Amino acid sequence: MNITAPEELNMTLKRLLMRVPYTMREDERVQRTALLYLKLGGTKLAGHYLQTTARYWQSDPLEMGRSLNFPKINEIKSESEADDDDDDSDDNENDGASD
């Protein structure tokens, strides 16, 4: 560990950090934040923070978006192009109707 934790929390923090990926475990910011949550809310809160952070650690934002059901960029572009084509054909129909 890169940080120094109080003696009474040191073993608990080490145990919690062993549950996450190595690269995350070695990150000083993650260690400091986990220690803060451990001090403020106990083992359950610190564990929840680490689980949530580990889920998205080094994830591709587009992959995260896919799991959260966000539309892909190419889907948005194709929908907007289709809407533009529909708008153009509507304009042509309206031009003939107004005569």
MOPAC internal coordinates of N, CA, C and O (Angstrom, degrees):
PM7 1SCF
backbone

  N    0.0000 0     0.00 0     0.00 0    0    0    0
  C    1.4587 1     0.00 0     0.00 0    1    0    0
  C    1.5198 1   109.79 1     0.00 0    2    1    0
  O    1.2310 1   121.26 1   -36.23 1    3    2    1
  N    1.3004 1   115.20 1   143.77 1    3    2    1
  C    1.4602 1   121.03 1  -178.80 1    5    3    2
  C    1.5208 1   112.52 1   -88.57 1    6    5    3
  O    1.2310 1   119.76 1   163.44 1    7    6    5
  N    1.3060 1   118.07 1   -16.56 1    7    6    5
  C    1.4630 1   120.61 1  -176.63 1    9    7    6
  C    1.5228 1   109.31 1  -111.49 1   10    9    7
  O    1.2310 1   121.27 1   -17.44 1   11   10    9
  N    1.3112 1   115.18 1   162.56 1   11   10    9
  C    1.4607 1   119.46 1   176.25 1   13   11   10
  C    1.5217 1   108.22 1  -104.31 1   14   13   11
  O    1.2310 1   120.98 1   -53.86 1   15   14   13
  N    1.3088 1   115.72 1   126.14 1   15   14   13
  C    1.4606 1   121.97 1  -179.63 1   17   15   14
  C    1.5241 1   108.29 1  -109.15 1   18   17   15
  O    1.2310 1   120.13 1   -26.04 1   19   18   17
  N    1.3226 1   117.36 1   153.96 1   19   18   17
  C    1.4614 1   119.37 1   174.70 1   21   19   18
  C    1.5308 1   110.45 1   -57.53 1   22   21   19
  O    1.2310 1   120.35 1   -31.14 1   23   22   21
  N    1.3019 1   116.94 1   148.86 1   23   22   21
  C    1.4651 1   122.12 1  -174.95 1   25   23   22
  C    1.5252 1   112.53 1   -55.41 1   26   25   23
  O    1.2310 1   119.97 1   140.31 1   27   26   25
  N    1.3252 1   117.67 1   -39.69 1   27   26   25
  C    1.4670 1   120.21 1  -177.37 1   29   27   26
  C    1.5365 1   112.96 1   -71.51 1   30   29   27
  O    1.2310 1   120.23 1   160.57 1   31   30   29
  N    1.3385 1   117.17 1   -19.43 1   31   30   29
  C    1.4690 1   120.80 1  -179.75 1   33   31   30
  C    1.5279 1   112.94 1  -106.42 1   34   33   31
  O    1.2310 1   120.19 1   170.51 1   35   34   33
  N    1.3075 1   117.24 1    -9.49 1   35   34   33
  C    1.4610 1   121.41 1  -173.35 1   37   35   34
  C    1.5307 1   112.54 1   -60.21 1   38   37   35
  O    1.2310 1   119.69 1   129.99 1   39   38   37
  N    1.3128 1   118.20 1   -50.01 1   39   38   37
  C    1.4686 1   120.97 1  -178.17 1   41   39   38
  C    1.5306 1   111.70 1   -67.28 1   42   41   39
  O    1.2310 1   120.56 1   141.76 1   43   42   41
  N    1.3273 1   116.53 1   -38.24 1   43   42   41
  C    1.4666 1   120.03 1   178.44 1   45   43   42
  C    1.5230 1   110.75 1   -64.24 1   46   45   43
  O    1.2310 1   120.39 1   137.21 1   47   46   45
  N    1.3263 1   116.87 1   -42.79 1   47   46   45
  C    1.4535 1   120.79 1   178.59 1   49   47   46
  C    1.5249 1   110.83 1   -63.81 1   50   49   47
  O    1.2310 1   119.93 1   136.05 1   51   50   49
  N    1.3158 1   117.74 1   -43.95 1   51   50   49
  C    1.4677 1   120.76 1   178.25 1   53   51   50
  C    1.5261 1   110.82 1   -60.86 1   54   53   51
  O    1.2310 1   120.56 1   137.67 1   55   54   53
  N    1.3260 1   116.53 1   -42.33 1   55   54   53
  C    1.4699 1   120.82 1   179.81 1   57   55   54
  C    1.5285 1   110.72 1   -62.85 1   58   57   55
  O    1.2310 1   120.37 1   137.35 1   59   58   57
  N    1.3250 1   116.90 1   -42.65 1   59   58   57
  C    1.4653 1   120.53 1   178.86 1   61   59   58
  C    1.5279 1   111.53 1   -65.75 1   62   61   59
  O    1.2310 1   120.30 1   139.55 1   63   62   61
  N    1.3214 1   117.03 1   -40.45 1   63   62   61
  C    1.4552 1   120.70 1  -178.05 1   65   63   62
  C    1.5254 1   112.30 1   -70.12 1   66   65   63
  O    1.2310 1   120.03 1   157.25 1   67   66   65
  N    1.3131 1   117.55 1   -22.75 1   67   66   65
  C    1.4640 1   120.12 1   178.52 1   69   67   66
  C    1.5313 1   111.99 1   -69.76 1   70   69   67
  O    1.2310 1   119.79 1   166.89 1   71   70   69
  N    1.3068 1   118.01 1   -13.11 1   71   70   69
  C    1.4694 1   122.24 1  -178.70 1   73   71   70
  C    1.5249 1   113.48 1   -85.95 1   74   73   71
  O    1.2310 1   119.93 1   172.99 1   75   74   73
  N    1.3273 1   117.75 1    -7.01 1   75   74   73
  C    1.4593 1   121.20 1  -174.32 1   77   75   74
  C    1.5282 1   110.30 1  -112.16 1   78   77   75
  O    1.2310 1   119.49 1   -15.54 1   79   78   77
  N    1.3467 1   118.59 1   164.46 1   79   78   77
  C    1.4592 1   121.33 1   178.98 1   81   79   78
  C    1.5312 1   112.40 1   -57.92 1   82   81   79
  O    1.2310 1   121.40 1   -27.98 1   83   82   81
  N    1.3205 1   114.93 1   152.02 1   83   82   81
  C    1.4590 1   120.86 1  -175.15 1   85   83   82
  C    1.5265 1   112.00 1   -58.37 1   86   85   83
  O    1.2310 1   120.01 1   135.27 1   87   86   85
  N    1.3307 1   117.59 1   -44.73 1   87   86   85
  C    1.4665 1   119.98 1  -177.91 1   89   87   86
  C    1.5216 1   111.30 1   -62.60 1   90   89   87
  O    1.2310 1   120.70 1   145.18 1   91   90   89
  N    1.3000 1   116.27 1   -34.82 1   91   90   89
  C    1.4643 1   120.43 1   177.67 1   93   91   90
  C    1.5215 1   110.34 1   -73.69 1   94   93   91
  O    1.2310 1   120.61 1   141.95 1   95   94   93
  N    1.3011 1   116.44 1   -38.05 1   95   94   93
  C    1.4649 1   122.49 1  -179.12 1   97   95   94
  C    1.5202 1   111.25 1   -61.71 1   98   97   95
  O    1.2310 1   120.19 1   146.19 1   99   98   97
  N    1.3231 1   117.24 1   -33.81 1   99   98   97
  C    1.4579 1   121.93 1  -177.42 1  101   99   98
  C    1.5313 1   113.41 1   -85.43 1  102  101   99
  O    1.2310 1   119.88 1   171.97 1  103  102  101
  N    1.3166 1   117.83 1    -8.03 1  103  102  101
  C    1.4636 1   122.03 1  -179.07 1  105  103  102
  C    1.5318 1   109.51 1   -74.91 1  106  105  103
  O    1.2310 1   120.82 1   -57.26 1  107  106  105
  N    1.3225 1   116.03 1   122.74 1  107  106  105
  C    1.4625 1   120.54 1  -176.10 1  109  107  106
  C    1.5284 1   112.23 1   -66.13 1  110  109  107
  O    1.2310 1   120.52 1   143.90 1  111  110  109
  N    1.3132 1   116.61 1   -36.10 1  111  110  109
  C    1.4680 1   119.99 1   179.56 1  113  111  110
  C    1.5320 1   111.05 1   -63.67 1  114  113  111
  O    1.2310 1   120.62 1   139.08 1  115  114  113
  N    1.3323 1   116.41 1   -40.92 1  115  114  113
  C    1.4645 1   121.03 1   177.55 1  117  115  114
  C    1.5306 1   109.75 1   -64.37 1  118  117  115
  O    1.2310 1   120.61 1   137.88 1  119  118  117
  N    1.3207 1   116.44 1   -42.12 1  119  118  117
  C    1.4657 1   120.10 1   179.89 1  121  119  118
  C    1.5299 1   111.21 1   -63.13 1  122  121  119
  O    1.2310 1   120.58 1   134.32 1  123  122  121
  N    1.3453 1   116.49 1   -45.68 1  123  122  121
  C    1.4650 1   119.69 1   179.83 1  125  123  122
  C    1.5243 1   111.66 1   -63.38 1  126  125  123
  O    1.2310 1   120.71 1   138.00 1  127  126  125
  N    1.3366 1   116.25 1   -42.00 1  127  126  125
  C    1.4667 1   119.88 1  -179.55 1  129  127  126
  C    1.5224 1   111.05 1   -67.23 1  130  129  127
  O    1.2310 1   120.14 1   139.17 1  131  130  129
  N    1.3262 1   117.33 1   -40.83 1  131  130  129
  C    1.4658 1   120.59 1   177.89 1  133  131  130
  C    1.5161 1   110.46 1   -63.29 1  134  133  131
  O    1.2310 1   120.18 1   139.50 1  135  134  133
  N    1.3213 1   117.25 1   -40.50 1  135  134  133
  C    1.4697 1   120.63 1   178.09 1  137  135  134
  C    1.5275 1   110.54 1   -64.53 1  138  137  135
  O    1.2310 1   120.26 1   139.56 1  139  138  137
  N    1.3162 1   117.10 1   -40.44 1  139  138  137
  C    1.4632 1   120.64 1   177.76 1  141  139  138
  C    1.5277 1   111.09 1   -61.51 1  142  141  139
  O    1.2310 1   120.49 1   132.64 1  143  142  141
  N    1.3410 1   116.67 1   -47.36 1  143  142  141
  C    1.4618 1   120.03 1   178.07 1  145  143  142
  C    1.5230 1   111.51 1   -64.13 1  146  145  143
  O    1.2310 1   120.34 1   145.41 1  147  146  145
  N    1.3110 1   116.96 1   -34.59 1  147  146  145
  C    1.4548 1   121.15 1   177.90 1  149  147  146
  C    1.5209 1   110.59 1   -65.01 1  150  149  147
  O    1.2310 1   120.48 1   138.45 1  151  150  149
  N    1.3264 1   116.69 1   -41.55 1  151  150  149
  C    1.4678 1   121.22 1   178.36 1  153  151  150
  C    1.5289 1   111.64 1   -68.16 1  154  153  151
  O    1.2310 1   120.43 1   137.61 1  155  154  153
  N    1.3295 1   116.79 1   -42.39 1  155  154  153
  C    1.4624 1   120.71 1  -174.22 1  157  155  154
  C    1.5275 1   113.94 1   -81.75 1  158  157  155
  O    1.2310 1   120.54 1   139.71 1  159  158  157
  N    1.3284 1   116.57 1   -40.29 1  159  158  157
  C    1.4572 1   118.57 1  -172.12 1  161  159  158
  C    1.5141 1   115.40 1  -123.64 1  162  161  159
  O    1.2310 1   120.00 1   174.59 1  163  162  161
  N    1.3110 1   117.60 1    -5.41 1  163  162  161
  C    1.4482 1   119.67 1   178.25 1  165  163  162
  C    1.5145 1   113.48 1    92.99 1  166  165  163
  O    1.2310 1   121.69 1     7.80 1  167  166  165
  N    1.3220 1   114.37 1  -172.20 1  167  166  165
  C    1.4586 1   122.35 1  -174.72 1  169  167  166
  C    1.5240 1   112.30 1   -63.58 1  170  169  167
  O    1.2310 1   120.40 1   140.04 1  171  170  169
  N    1.3130 1   116.83 1   -39.96 1  171  170  169
  C    1.4644 1   120.28 1  -176.67 1  173  171  170
  C    1.5282 1   111.54 1   -64.32 1  174  173  171
  O    1.2310 1   120.15 1   135.38 1  175  174  173
  N    1.3109 1   117.31 1   -44.62 1  175  174  173
  C    1.4639 1   121.15 1  -179.47 1  177  175  174
  C    1.5336 1   110.79 1   -67.47 1  178  177  175
  O    1.2310 1   119.97 1   135.84 1  179  178  177
  N    1.3120 1   117.66 1   -44.16 1  179  178  177
  C    1.4669 1   120.89 1   178.78 1  181  179  178
  C    1.5232 1   110.50 1   -63.86 1  182  181  179
  O    1.2310 1   120.15 1   139.53 1  183  182  181
  N    1.3193 1   117.32 1   -40.47 1  183  182  181
  C    1.4607 1   120.63 1   177.89 1  185  183  182
  C    1.5084 1   112.16 1   -64.51 1  186  185  183
  O    1.2310 1   120.43 1   140.01 1  187  186  185
  N    1.3330 1   116.78 1   -39.99 1  187  186  185
  C    1.4659 1   120.65 1   178.13 1  189  187  186
  C    1.5233 1   110.76 1   -63.93 1  190  189  187
  O    1.2310 1   120.39 1   137.64 1  191  190  189
  N    1.3279 1   116.86 1   -42.36 1  191  190  189
  C    1.4614 1   120.96 1   177.23 1  193  191  190
  C    1.5332 1   110.50 1   -58.98 1  194  193  191
  O    1.2310 1   120.55 1   132.76 1  195  194  193
  N    1.3210 1   116.56 1   -47.24 1  195  194  193
  C    1.4636 1   120.13 1  -177.99 1  197  195  194
  C    1.5317 1   111.88 1   -66.11 1  198  197  195
  O    1.2310 1   120.04 1   141.07 1  199  198  197
  N    1.3137 1   117.52 1   -38.93 1  199  198  197
  C    1.4678 1   120.12 1   178.33 1  201  199  198
  C    1.5250 1   111.14 1   -64.40 1  202  201  199
  O    1.2310 1   120.88 1   135.22 1  203  202  201
  N    1.3097 1   115.92 1   -44.78 1  203  202  201
  C    1.4604 1   120.53 1  -179.38 1  205  203  202
  C    1.5210 1   111.19 1   -65.58 1  206  205  203
  O    1.2310 1   120.64 1   136.52 1  207  206  205
  N    1.3172 1   116.38 1   -43.48 1  207  206  205
  C    1.4621 1   120.33 1   179.72 1  209  207  206
  C    1.5232 1   110.80 1   -66.70 1  210  209  207
  O    1.2310 1   120.04 1   140.41 1  211  210  209
  N    1.3230 1   117.52 1   -39.59 1  211  210  209
  C    1.4631 1   121.23 1  -179.69 1  213  211  210
  C    1.5181 1   111.45 1   -64.60 1  214  213  211
  O    1.2310 1   120.28 1   147.51 1  215  214  213
  N    1.3058 1   117.07 1   -32.49 1  215  214  213
  C    1.4674 1   120.86 1  -179.16 1  217  215  214
  C    1.5260 1   111.19 1   -61.67 1  218  217  215
  O    1.2310 1   120.71 1   142.70 1  219  218  217
  N    1.3234 1   116.26 1   -37.30 1  219  218  217
  C    1.4563 1   120.16 1  -175.97 1  221  219  218
  C    1.5218 1   113.08 1  -108.45 1  222  221  219
  O    1.2310 1   120.05 1  -171.02 1  223  222  221
  N    1.3221 1   117.50 1     8.98 1  223  222  221
  C    1.4571 1   121.37 1  -178.37 1  225  223  222
  C    1.5198 1   109.55 1   -66.44 1  226  225  223
  O    1.2310 1   120.18 1   -55.07 1  227  226  225
  N    1.3046 1   117.26 1   124.93 1  227  226  225
  C    1.4610 1   125.14 1   178.48 1  229  227  226
  C    1.5269 1   112.05 1    54.36 1  230  229  227
  O    1.2310 1   120.10 1  -144.63 1  231  230  229
  N    1.3085 1   117.42 1    35.37 1  231  230  229
  C    1.4572 1   121.38 1   176.48 1  233  231  230
  C    1.5150 1   109.50 1   -88.71 1  234  233  231
  O    1.2310 1   121.55 1   -29.29 1  235  234  233
  N    1.3023 1   114.65 1   150.71 1  235  234  233
  C    1.4518 1   120.60 1   174.51 1  237  235  234
  C    1.5299 1   107.69 1   -75.33 1  238  237  235
  O    1.2310 1   119.69 1   -54.05 1  239  238  237
  N    1.3270 1   118.19 1   125.95 1  239  238  237
  C    1.4693 1   119.74 1  -178.01 1  241  239  238
  C    1.5202 1   113.13 1   -56.31 1  242  241  239
  O    1.2310 1   119.77 1   146.35 1  243  242  241
  N    1.3369 1   118.04 1   -33.65 1  243  242  241
  C    1.4655 1   119.66 1   178.73 1  245  243  242
  C    1.5140 1   110.93 1   -69.58 1  246  245  243
  O    1.2310 1   120.33 1   144.89 1  247  246  245
  N    1.3334 1   116.98 1   -35.11 1  247  246  245
  C    1.4597 1   119.84 1   176.33 1  249  247  246
  C    1.5217 1   110.09 1   -67.28 1  250  249  247
  O    1.2310 1   120.45 1   140.05 1  251  250  249
  N    1.3265 1   116.74 1   -39.95 1  251  250  249
  C    1.4628 1   120.01 1   178.01 1  253  251  250
  C    1.5188 1   109.87 1   -61.94 1  254  253  251
  O    1.2310 1   120.92 1   137.37 1  255  254  253
  N    1.3267 1   115.85 1   -42.63 1  255  254  253
  C    1.4592 1   120.20 1   179.31 1  257  255  254
  C    1.5162 1   112.03 1   -62.31 1  258  257  255
  O    1.2310 1   120.64 1   143.38 1  259  258  257
  N    1.3243 1   116.39 1   -36.62 1  259  258  257
  C    1.4586 1   120.22 1   179.39 1  261  259  258
  C    1.5250 1   110.03 1   -64.82 1  262  261  259
  O    1.2310 1   120.38 1   139.33 1  263  262  261
  N    1.3366 1   116.88 1   -40.67 1  263  262  261
  C    1.4590 1   119.22 1  -179.38 1  265  263  262
  C    1.5289 1   111.62 1   -72.44 1  266  265  263
  O    1.2310 1   120.50 1   157.33 1  267  266  265
  N    1.3156 1   116.65 1   -22.67 1  267  266  265
  C    1.4597 1   120.77 1   178.37 1  269  267  266
  C    1.5281 1   111.67 1   -94.27 1  270  269  267
  O    1.2310 1   120.57 1  -172.72 1  271  270  269
  N    1.3336 1   116.52 1     7.28 1  271  270  269
  C    1.4580 1   123.95 1   178.07 1  273  271  270
  C    1.5246 1   113.51 1    64.63 1  274  273  271
  O    1.2310 1   120.51 1  -146.75 1  275  274  273
  N    1.3298 1   116.63 1    33.25 1  275  274  273
  C    1.4459 1   119.99 1   171.36 1  277  275  274
  C    1.5228 1   107.74 1   -81.19 1  278  277  275
  O    1.2310 1   119.16 1   -35.89 1  279  278  277
  N    1.3275 1   119.20 1   144.11 1  279  278  277
  C    1.4630 1   119.79 1   179.18 1  281  279  278
  C    1.5298 1   110.73 1   -69.46 1  282  281  279
  O    1.2310 1   121.02 1   -30.55 1  283  282  281
  N    1.3233 1   115.65 1   149.45 1  283  282  281
  C    1.4573 1   120.81 1   177.18 1  285  283  282
  C    1.5155 1   108.97 1   -76.33 1  286  285  283
  O    1.2310 1   121.09 1   -23.37 1  287  286  285
  N    1.3184 1   115.53 1   156.63 1  287  286  285
  C    1.4603 1   120.62 1  -177.84 1  289  287  286
  C    1.5241 1   110.96 1   -62.03 1  290  289  287
  O    1.2310 1   119.85 1   137.67 1  291  290  289
  N    1.3312 1   117.89 1   -42.33 1  291  290  289
  C    1.4643 1   119.24 1  -178.99 1  293  291  290
  C    1.5261 1   111.87 1   -67.66 1  294  293  291
  O    1.2310 1   119.66 1   151.54 1  295  294  293
  N    1.3442 1   118.26 1   -28.46 1  295  294  293
  C    1.4623 1   120.38 1   175.39 1  297  295  294
  C    1.5247 1   110.25 1   -68.66 1  298  297  295
  O    1.2310 1   120.44 1   140.51 1  299  298  297
  N    1.3117 1   116.77 1   -39.49 1  299  298  297
  C    1.4662 1   121.13 1   179.69 1  301  299  298
  C    1.5264 1   109.49 1   -64.86 1  302  301  299
  O    1.2310 1   120.76 1   136.08 1  303  302  301
  N    1.3459 1   116.16 1   -43.92 1  303  302  301
  C    1.4630 1   119.76 1   179.62 1  305  303  302
  C    1.5157 1   111.12 1   -62.86 1  306  305  303
  O    1.2310 1   119.94 1   135.64 1  307  306  305
  N    1.3375 1   117.72 1   -44.36 1  307  306  305
  C    1.4612 1   119.75 1  -178.03 1  309  307  306
  C    1.5261 1   111.06 1   -66.68 1  310  309  307
  O    1.2310 1   119.83 1   144.01 1  311  310  309
  N    1.3261 1   117.94 1   -35.99 1  311  310  309
  C    1.4630 1   120.84 1   177.09 1  313  311  310
  C    1.5241 1   110.83 1   -66.43 1  314  313  311
  O    1.2310 1   120.45 1   138.04 1  315  314  313
  N    1.3425 1   116.74 1   -41.96 1  315  314  313
  C    1.4627 1   118.69 1  -179.16 1  317  315  314
  C    1.5280 1   110.80 1   -68.58 1  318  317  315
  O    1.2310 1   120.21 1   144.94 1  319  318  317
  N    1.3358 1   117.21 1   -35.06 1  319  318  317
  C    1.4627 1   119.86 1   176.42 1  321  319  318
  C    1.5212 1   110.65 1   -66.65 1  322  321  319
  O    1.2310 1   120.31 1   140.34 1  323  322  321
  N    1.3298 1   117.02 1   -39.66 1  323  322  321
  C    1.4616 1   120.56 1   178.33 1  325  323  322
  C    1.5280 1   110.40 1   -65.42 1  326  325  323
  O    1.2310 1   120.42 1   140.86 1  327  326  325
  N    1.3339 1   116.81 1   -39.14 1  327  326  325
  C    1.4566 1   120.58 1   177.43 1  329  327  326
  C    1.5221 1   110.92 1   -64.79 1  330  329  327
  O    1.2310 1   120.13 1   141.27 1  331  330  329
  N    1.3252 1   117.36 1   -38.73 1  331  330  329
  C    1.4567 1   121.21 1   178.39 1  333  331  330
  C    1.5227 1   110.41 1   -64.09 1  334  333  331
  O    1.2310 1   120.26 1   138.40 1  335  334  333
  N    1.3279 1   117.11 1   -41.60 1  335  334  333
  C    1.4617 1   120.98 1   178.50 1  337  335  334
  C    1.5229 1   110.64 1   -64.20 1  338  337  335
  O    1.2310 1   119.90 1   139.19 1  339  338  337
  N    1.3124 1   117.79 1   -40.81 1  339  338  337
  C    1.4623 1   121.47 1   178.03 1  341  339  338
  C    1.5255 1   110.97 1   -64.43 1  342  341  339
  O    1.2310 1   120.34 1   139.58 1  343  342  341
  N    1.3308 1   116.96 1   -40.42 1  343  342  341
  C    1.4568 1   120.94 1   179.41 1  345  343  342
  C    1.5235 1   110.67 1   -63.63 1  346  345  343
  O    1.2310 1   119.90 1   141.01 1  347  346  345
  N    1.3273 1   117.80 1   -38.99 1  347  346  345
  C    1.4618 1   121.15 1   179.47 1  349  347  346
  C    1.5198 1   110.89 1   -65.54 1  350  349  347
  O    1.2310 1   119.98 1   138.25 1  351  350  349
  N    1.3322 1   117.65 1   -41.75 1  351  350  349
  C    1.4614 1   119.81 1  -179.41 1  353  351  350
  C    1.5281 1   110.52 1   -70.32 1  354  353  351
  O    1.2310 1   119.58 1   147.12 1  355  354  353
  N    1.3265 1   118.41 1   -32.88 1  355  354  353
  C    1.4658 1   121.38 1   176.13 1  357  355  354
  C    1.5161 1   110.72 1   -65.03 1  358  357  355
  O    1.2310 1   120.61 1   141.34 1  359  358  357
  N    1.3341 1   116.44 1   -38.66 1  359  358  357
  C    1.4582 1   119.82 1   179.27 1  361  359  358
  C    1.5256 1   111.07 1   -64.78 1  362  361  359
  O    1.2310 1   120.14 1   140.47 1  363  362  361
  N    1.3315 1   117.34 1   -39.53 1  363  362  361
  C    1.4661 1   120.73 1   179.84 1  365  363  362
  C    1.5202 1   110.50 1   -66.56 1  366  365  363
  O    1.2310 1   119.32 1   141.51 1  367  366  365
  N    1.3371 1   118.90 1   -38.49 1  367  366  365
  C    1.4560 1   122.18 1   179.09 1  369  367  366
  C    1.5249 1   110.66 1   -66.60 1  370  369  367
  O    1.2310 1   120.20 1   141.60 1  371  370  369
  N    1.3021 1   117.23 1   -38.40 1  371  370  369
  C    1.4580 1   121.47 1  -179.58 1  373  371  370
  C    1.5135 1   111.51 1   -69.05 1  374  373  371
  O    1.2310 1   120.17 1   148.40 1  375  374  373
  N    1.3217 1   117.28 1   -31.60 1  375  374  373
  C    1.4621 1   120.26 1  -179.49 1  377  375  374
  C    1.5269 1   110.88 1   -64.89 1  378  377  375
  O    1.2310 1   119.88 1   141.15 1  379  378  377
  N    1.3133 1   117.84 1   -38.85 1  379  378  377
  C    1.4567 1   121.92 1   179.71 1  381  379  378
  C    1.5071 1   112.33 1   -75.21 1  382  381  379
  O    1.2310 1   119.14 1   150.79 1  383  382  381
  N    1.3004 1   119.24 1   -29.21 1  383  382  381
  C    1.4582 1   123.45 1  -176.70 1  385  383  382
  C    1.5246 1   111.72 1   -76.49 1  386  385  383
  O    1.2310 1   119.87 1   155.41 1  387  386  385
  N    1.3151 1   117.85 1   -24.59 1  387  386  385
  C    1.4601 1   119.39 1  -175.33 1  389  387  386
  C    1.5228 1   112.54 1   -83.73 1  390  389  387
  O    1.2310 1   119.19 1   173.78 1  391  390  389
  N    1.3246 1   119.15 1    -6.22 1  391  390  389
  C    1.4691 1   120.84 1  -178.96 1  393  391  390
  C    1.4849 1   111.87 1   -74.84 1  394  393  391
  O    1.2310 1   120.10 1   180.00 1  395  394  393

